[in-house]
Amino acid sequence: MYLFSGWHLHTLDEKGRVAIPSLFRESLKKAKEETLVIVNSFGSTCLDVYPASEWQAHLARIAEMSQANKQVRDYRRFYVSSAVDAPMDKFGRILIPSAQRDYARLDKEVLVSGNLEKLEIWNRSEYERAREQVDPERILTTLSELGL
């Protein structure tokens, strides 16, 4: 399992490629992960980026869930179906398809954030807006209730 943390500002090039931050890239290389999976985030205007092995483990957990549950069906339909393989090139860049760039409103400056088993790619302004919406007291209360 990967434990990505921290965030890095990067530039999206004219072809729609972004470099995976070197710290994250080193973890991926050690595990011989050369392909990432890009998914439209469910509930946020960003992209989730999984190492291929983490994505496969995630799919296995989803496959065990009951199709009788509408939320599970919707999750599979709209989250899982947006997945695209993204092999890293020799410079550690991945190509983000135009539909996914549009979904996440990516422009020149992007923020790549470590979120434990996955990375997130944000439009920097969208990230700042999302961060402003966070209620620290509510989060601390919830985490306390969960035993953290």
C-alpha positions in Angstrom: 0.0 0.0 0.0 1.1 3.5 -0.8 1.1 6.4 1.6 1.3 9.5 -0.4 1.3 12.8 1.4 2.1 16.5 0.7 1.3 18.6 -2.3 3.3 20.1 -5.2 2.6 22.7 -7.8 3.3 21.7 -11.4 2.6 22.9 -14.9 0.4 21.2 -17.4 2.1 21.3 -20.7 0.5 22.1 -24.1 -0.1 18.4 -24.8 -1.9 17.9 -21.5 0.9 16.2 -19.7 1.9 16.7 -16.0 5.0 15.4 -14.3 4.4 13.3 -11.2 6.4 14.9 -8.4 9.8 13.2 -7.9 9.0 12.1 -4.3 5.9 10.3 -5.5 7.7 9.0 -8.6 10.4 7.4 -6.5 7.9 5.4 -4.4 6.3 4.2 -7.7 9.6 3.2 -9.2 10.6 1.2 -6.2 7.4 -0.8 -6.5 7.9 -1.1 -10.3 4.6 0.8 -11.0 4.9 2.4 -14.4 1.2 2.8 -15.1 -1.2 5.0 -13.2 -5.0 5.1 -13.5 -6.7 8.5 -13.8 -10.3 8.7 -12.5 -12.8 11.6 -12.3 -13.2 12.2 -8.6 -16.5 11.4 -7.1 -17.7 14.4 -5.2 -14.8 16.8 -5.9 -13.7 18.7 -9.0 -10.3 17.0 -9.3 -8.8 13.8 -10.7 -7.9 10.8 -8.6 -4.7 9.0 -9.7 -4.0 5.5 -8.5 -1.0 3.2 -9.0 -2.4 0.4 -11.1 -2.1 -2.1 -8.3 -4.1 0.1 -5.9 -6.8 0.6 -8.6 -7.1 -3.2 -9.1 -7.4 -3.7 -5.3 -10.1 -0.9 -5.2 -12.0 -2.6 -8.1 -11.9 -5.9 -6.2 -13.5 -4.3 -3.2 -16.2 -2.6 -5.3 -16.9 -5.9 -7.2 -17.8 -7.5 -3.8 -20.5 -4.9 -3.2 -24.2 -5.6 -3.9 -25.5 -4.4 -7.3 -28.9 -4.2 -5.6 -27.8 -0.9 -3.9 -28.4 2.1 -6.2 -25.5 4.1 -4.8 -23.1 1.2 -5.5 -24.5 1.0 -9.1 -24.1 4.8 -9.5 -20.6 4.7 -8.1 -19.6 2.0 -10.5 -21.3 3.7 -13.4 -19.9 7.1 -13.0 -16.6 6.6 -11.1 -15.3 3.3 -12.3 -16.3 3.9 -15.9 -14.2 7.1 -16.0 -10.9 5.3 -15.4 -8.1 5.7 -18.0 -4.7 4.0 -17.9 -1.9 6.6 -17.9 1.6 5.1 -18.4 4.4 7.3 -17.2 6.9 8.4 -19.8 10.7 8.4 -19.3 10.4 11.8 -17.7 7.8 10.8 -15.2 4.9 12.5 -17.0 1.4 11.3 -17.6 -1.0 12.4 -20.3 -4.3 13.5 -19.0 -7.0 13.1 -21.6 -8.9 16.3 -22.6 -12.2 15.0 -21.2 -10.6 14.6 -17.8 -8.8 17.9 -18.1 -12.2 19.5 -18.7 -13.9 17.7 -15.8 -11.2 18.9 -13.4 -11.0 22.4 -15.0 -7.3 22.0 -15.3 -5.3 24.8 -16.8 -1.6 25.6 -16.8 -1.0 25.5 -13.1 -2.0 22.3 -11.3 -1.6 21.0 -7.8 -0.7 17.4 -7.3 -1.7 16.2 -3.8 -0.8 13.0 -2.0 -3.9 11.4 -0.4 -2.6 8.2 1.1 -3.2 5.4 -1.5 -3.8 7.8 -4.4 -2.8 11.2 -5.7 -5.2 14.0 -6.6 -4.7 16.5 -9.4 -6.4 19.8 -9.0 -6.8 23.1 -10.7 -5.0 25.3 -8.1 -7.9 27.7 -7.8 -10.4 24.9 -7.4 -8.2 23.4 -4.6 -8.1 26.7 -2.8 -11.9 27.0 -3.1 -12.4 23.5 -1.8 -10.0 24.2 1.1 -12.0 27.3 2.1 -15.1 25.2 2.4 -13.6 22.9 5.0 -15.0 23.1 8.5 -12.0 22.1 10.8 -14.2 21.8 13.9 -16.6 19.5 12.2 -13.8 17.4 10.9 -12.1 17.2 14.3 -15.4 16.1 15.9 -16.0 13.4 13.3 -12.4 12.1 13.6 -12.8 12.0 17.4 -16.0 10.0 17.0 -14.2 7.6 14.7 -11.5 7.1 17.4 -8.7 9.1 15.7 
